Amino acid sequence: MTARSFPVSEVVAAQRPHRKDAARNFDALLAAAREAFAEHGSEASLEDIARRANVGIATLYRNFPTRRALFESVYADEVNELCRVATEVVDELEPWEALTAWLNRFAGYLVTKRAVREALEDESEIFLACRDSMYAAGGPLFERAQRAGAARPDMDFGDLLRLIAGITATSFVDDAQRARVLAIALDGVRAAR
């Protein structure tokens, strides 16, 4: 896989301001929102997000005029990061290791996704671009692992995403337990040796 543009990368690029100070604030707000949504869900306080980003509430509203705009931007930014990881791991790792590195990042993304998903419609432009981008980024990693004989041939990428989503939907004692359960599930995805 070569570096390429995914549908969501254009959405993210179009939203990010060009001035360095404004871009820095935009990025800080996205990071703060991602953290707040992971901790408090979709009801996270916008004032808390601005405080975490070390900006005023007016700066938050200048970048994200509505709560929905903030949700969409966080969601698109997370998917954009998943796409970036996919292009990195394919060149650096063997097929199975590339797939599992991407899936571990995908599992982390699902935490944020749950918080913002309830605020987005499944058919919104952002949601559709994100879904298309995720499949375009992760699907080839899975198919590559299948061609290499490392992943089961009797499942498709949609099955794999549902498996990971199901695992991350439950609560865990800590991140170590989540990683352990994910590793056990991935052992079931790996082709018999």
ABEGO torsion letter per residue (X at the ends): XBBBBBAAAAAAAAABBABAAAAAAAAAAAAAAAAAAAAAEAABBAAAAAAAAGBBAAAAAAABABAAAAAAAAAAAAAAAAAAAAAAAAAABBAAAAAAAAAAAAAAAAAAAAAAAAABBAABAAAAAAAAAAAAAAAAAAAAAAAAGABBAABBAAAAAAAAAAAAABBBABAAAAAAAAAAAAAAABBBX
